[in-house]
Amino acid sequence: MRNMKAILTLTAVLAIGAAGQIAKADDASQATYRDIEQTLGSVPAFFKAFPESGIAGAWAEFKSIQLNPKTKLDGKTKELIGLAVSAQVPCQYCVYFHTAAAKANGATDQEIGEAVAMAAIARHWSTVLNGMQVDFDGFKRDTDTVLRRAAEKAKTAGMGK
């Protein structure tokens, strides 16, 4: 009987603690939705579809990297990367979003095409290298040699001007 009383007491304490955490999570999610609306002008359905318990963290990530103009990558570059990855995933929602966002950040149709082509090239060679099980250490040596020679050639070409 004593164990049962202890279990019931512990359960009640945990339930009260959980209720407090849920209330805090509800407050945080409502504050997050207000911030999304203030930042974007509305709360898009894809944010509403995200579980409320995680929306604060998801928005913080989105806002602090993708929407932040003070990161090392400019908005156009971030969106072109997003487009290239989205094309490979593939995700039609993401392709649409990142294409529109890249254009909004000044990307041209040619830059968009090149970003997608670079994704295709990376995917192609990834398939070849992994499928053929190319020796990784040898690949690294070859890459370092090619890049070193390219840098030397660029220096020499620059001196000839």
Wavefront OBJ file of the C-alpha trace (Angstrom):
o trace
v 0.000 0.000 0.000
v 2.849 2.346 0.878
v 4.394 1.812 -2.590
v 1.062 2.558 -4.254
v 0.771 5.844 -2.320
v 4.320 6.807 -3.352
v 3.598 5.957 -6.993
v 0.402 8.031 -6.955
v 2.224 10.971 -5.340
v 5.050 10.759 -7.875
v 2.560 10.533 -10.730
v 0.717 13.621 -9.457
v 3.973 15.575 -9.115
v 5.058 14.596 -12.633
v 1.632 15.487 -14.038
v 1.736 18.922 -12.410
v 5.252 19.499 -13.730
v 4.245 18.338 -17.201
v 1.208 20.623 -17.182
v 3.488 23.562 -16.374
v 5.820 22.598 -19.209
v 2.894 22.255 -21.616
v 1.613 25.698 -20.617
v 5.078 27.165 -21.197
v 5.283 25.390 -24.580
v 1.835 26.746 -25.513
v 2.942 30.275 -24.571
v 6.164 29.853 -26.581
v 4.321 28.521 -29.637
v 1.810 31.383 -29.560
v 4.661 33.906 -29.257
v 6.370 32.150 -32.154
v 3.279 32.356 -34.367
v 3.040 36.087 -33.559
v 6.704 36.541 -34.513
v 6.231 34.622 -37.764
v 3.251 36.801 -38.632
v 5.131 39.972 -37.752
v 8.141 38.878 -39.816
v 6.367 37.391 -42.848
v 3.021 39.204 -42.777
v 1.138 35.939 -42.169
v 1.705 32.458 -40.810
v 2.060 30.144 -43.825
v 0.293 26.790 -43.587
v 3.598 24.877 -43.553
v 4.477 26.521 -40.231
v 1.015 25.703 -38.868
v 1.481 22.073 -39.970
v 4.652 21.757 -37.858
v 4.046 20.283 -34.378
v 3.424 23.114 -31.906
v 5.852 21.584 -29.433
v 8.721 22.209 -31.871
v 7.648 25.339 -33.755
v 9.719 27.714 -31.609
v 12.914 25.817 -32.419
v 12.045 25.365 -36.102
v 11.298 29.081 -36.493
v 14.461 30.075 -34.609
v 16.535 27.974 -37.025
v 14.737 29.336 -40.095
v 14.940 32.944 -38.938
v 18.504 32.899 -37.612
v 20.044 31.292 -40.710
v 17.817 31.592 -43.748
v 16.293 35.008 -43.083
v 19.288 36.564 -41.331
v 21.015 39.146 -43.553
v 24.068 39.191 -41.258
v 25.280 35.649 -41.991
v 28.369 35.031 -44.105
v 26.277 33.848 -47.078
v 24.025 36.345 -48.790
v 20.358 35.557 -49.387
v 20.806 34.668 -53.056
v 23.576 32.183 -52.300
v 21.564 30.562 -49.486
v 18.536 30.166 -51.747
v 20.595 28.761 -54.641
v 22.052 26.187 -52.245
v 18.544 25.435 -50.982
v 17.353 24.985 -54.571
v 20.241 22.684 -55.478
v 19.634 20.476 -52.440
v 15.862 20.536 -52.992
v 16.270 19.392 -56.579
v 18.279 16.408 -55.351
v 16.057 15.420 -52.428
v 13.672 15.856 -54.489
v 11.011 18.122 -52.984
v 8.671 20.037 -55.283
v 7.630 22.337 -52.432
v 11.222 23.248 -51.651
v 12.151 23.640 -55.328
v 9.265 26.076 -55.764
v 10.093 27.989 -52.580
v 13.846 28.254 -53.134
v 13.439 29.192 -56.820
v 11.033 32.005 -55.915
v 13.197 33.100 -52.962
v 16.361 33.014 -55.109
v 14.672 35.253 -57.701
v 13.462 37.563 -54.921
v 17.102 37.803 -53.814
v 18.267 38.744 -57.318
v 19.137 35.385 -58.886
v 18.826 35.212 -62.639
v 17.359 32.291 -64.571
v 20.907 31.404 -65.634
v 22.131 31.315 -62.010
v 19.157 29.139 -61.069
v 19.956 26.781 -63.948
v 23.621 26.608 -62.956
v 22.741 25.847 -59.325
v 20.534 22.947 -60.412
v 23.181 21.766 -62.906
v 25.838 21.852 -60.153
v 23.553 19.706 -57.990
v 23.206 17.256 -60.875
v 26.973 17.194 -61.448
v 27.660 16.566 -57.752
v 25.043 13.791 -57.705
v 26.488 12.258 -60.904
v 30.056 12.118 -59.620
v 28.940 11.003 -56.171
v 27.240 8.053 -57.855
v 30.366 7.234 -59.879
v 32.843 7.633 -57.014
v 30.770 5.705 -54.478
v 29.526 3.072 -56.915
v 33.009 2.386 -58.256
v 34.409 2.486 -54.704
v 37.225 4.828 -55.719
v 39.986 4.887 -53.089
v 39.235 7.886 -50.871
v 42.839 8.652 -49.887
v 43.887 8.539 -53.544
v 40.941 10.770 -54.442
v 42.038 13.308 -51.829
v 45.626 13.273 -53.159
v 44.400 13.734 -56.752
v 42.077 16.571 -55.710
v 44.804 18.370 -53.755
v 47.230 18.021 -56.692
v 44.724 19.343 -59.240
v 43.754 22.300 -57.043
v 47.377 23.155 -56.239
v 48.248 23.128 -59.966
v 45.213 25.276 -60.769
v 46.288 27.817 -58.135
v 49.842 27.894 -59.523
v 48.504 28.329 -63.055
v 46.232 31.169 -61.909
v 49.206 32.914 -60.251
v 51.299 32.553 -63.415
v 48.449 33.858 -65.592
v 48.029 36.812 -63.215
v 51.716 37.720 -63.530
v 51.501 37.849 -67.301
v 49.080 40.774 -67.226
l 1 2 3 4 5 6 7 8 9 10 11 12 13 14 15 16 17 18 19 20 21 22 23 24 25 26 27 28 29 30 31 32 33 34 35 36 37 38 39 40 41 42 43 44 45 46 47 48 49 50 51 52 53 54 55 56 57 58 59 60 61 62 63 64 65 66 67 68 69 70 71 72 73 74 75 76 77 78 79 80 81 82 83 84 85 86 87 88 89 90 91 92 93 94 95 96 97 98 99 100 101 102 103 104 105 106 107 108 109 110 111 112 113 114 115 116 117 118 119 120 121 122 123 124 125 126 127 128 129 130 131 132 133 134 135 136 137 138 139 140 141 142 143 144 145 146 147 148 149 150 151 152 153 154 155 156 157 158 159 160 161
